[in-house]
Amino acid sequence: MSTTSNIKIQVGLDENKWPETIHWSATDNKEERMTKAKAMMVSFWDPAERAALRIDLWTKDMMVDEMADFFFETMMTMADTFDRATGEFGREQANELRTFAKGFQSKLQAKLAEENKR
């Protein structure tokens, strides 16, 4: 018998329908409460269209430095997932994505440091 896991996402919107709060929970999580987040990216693969369907949301209080860290962490996780999913076949491309993510982060950190000097 297979089991089912449910993921619940609650997005609180302001009067202009801009996300103010994001909370999520999963039935497999030991915590039974909703967990706060400032951003989310969810992708689904549509095999019929051979396309990714995405939901990308962030709250209006998400800072640029947080978004930079979020993208870096997401790219590194994507590289890890691709590496696990493809094994030796995709390892080189997974490593290229990791290298890109590190350069992306480094350039953004330098840009943020320059902005903070002003």
N, C-alpha and C positions, 0 to 999 in steps of 0.2 A: 504494500500500500504506500502510495506517495504522500508526502506531506506538503502543506502549503504555507508560505510565508507572505505576510501582507506588509506593505510599506505605506504609511500614511503621511501626507504632506499637507500642511496648513499654511496658507499665505494670507496674511492680513494686508489689506489694501487701503490706501488713503482715498480721499474724495476723487482724485484723478486716476485711480486704479494703478498707482505706483506701489510696489511692494514695500511695506513698512516692517513687517515681521515675517520670518520663515521659521517654521517648526516642523520637525519630522519625528516619526517613530517607526519601529519595525517590530513585528511580533517575535522575531528571533533575538532581539536585544534584551538583555537581562534587566535593563532599566525599563520601567513601565511608564515613564513620563515622556512627554514630548521634549525633544532636544532642540535648542535654539541654533540657528544658522544665519549667516548674513548673505550667503549666496548658494546657488545650486546649479548644477548642470546635469541634466538627465538625457540620455540618448537611447533611442530604440532603433533597432535595425528592421526596416521593412523589406522582407525578401522579395516581395512582388515588384516593388519599385526599385529595388537595389539602392536604397537611399536611407540616410540616417534622419530620423525624426527627433527633434530636440526641444527641450524646454530649458532655457537659460534665464535665470532670475537673480537679481541682487537687490538688497535693500538700499534705500537712499542714504543710509548712514555707513555704507561700506566705503572705507577709505581706499585711495589709489594704491597705497603700499600693501594693503590687505588683498586687493584684487591681483596685484603682481604676484604675491605669495600664493594665492589661490590658483592662478594659472600655472605657475611653476610646479606646484604640487600635483595639479591635474595632469600636466604633460608627463611628469615623471611616473605617475601611476599608469597613464596610458601606455608608456613604454614598457613598464613591467607587465601589464596585461597582454600587450602584443607579444612580448617575449615568451610568456607562459603559454599563450594560445598557439603560437607558430613554431616554438622551439628553435632548433638550429636554423631552419629555413628563414626566419625573420629576425634573427639575433642582430645582424648587422644594422638593419633599419631601426630596431629598438634602441641600439646604442647611438645611432645618429640622432634619434629623437631626444635621448638623454643629453647629448652634447648640445643640441639646439636649445633645450630647456635651460641648461646651465648658462649658456651665452645670453639668452633672453633675460634671465634673472640678473645676471651681472650688469648688463646694459641698463636695465630698469633701475637697479639699485644705484648705479652711478648717476642716472638722470634724476632720481629722487633726491640724492645727496646734493646735487647741484641746485635743484629747486629749493631745498631747505636752507641753502646759504643765502638766498635772496631775501 
